Amino acid sequence: SNAERAAALPSWLDHYNLDRHHLGITGIPIDRINNGRGQYS
């Protein structure tokens, strides 16, 4: 159902953007931006 898809979307987006390696950019998308994970102050 649409409600189930909407509930699953945030975790899927986290996986897609934070964990899944993209061959075209040799890494994960979040690593392409400066301090994307908030590791630096």
N, C-alpha and C positions, 0 to 999 in steps of 0.2 A: 504494500500500500504506500501511498504518498507519505504518510506519517512515519512509516518505518524507514523509508529512504531519507527523509529529512533528519531523523534521529541518527542515522549512520553516517551522514555527510561530514560532520566535524572530524571524526576519527579518520575517515578516508582522506580528507584533505591534509590532515597532519601527516599521515603516512606518505602521501604523494609529494608534499612539499618539503618535509623534514627528513624522511628516512630513505626514500626510494632514490637510487642512483640513476642519473640521467647520463647516458653515454655521450651525448652531444656536447655536454659541458664538463665532462670528466669530474663529476661529483654530484652533490645534491644542491637544489636551487637555493636553499637558505644560506649556503656558504658563499654565494655570489654577492651578497649584500654585506655592507660593513656593519659588524656587530649585530647581525640578525637574531642571534640567540641570546643577546643581552649578557654576554660573558664579560664585557669590559665596561668600566664606569666612565 
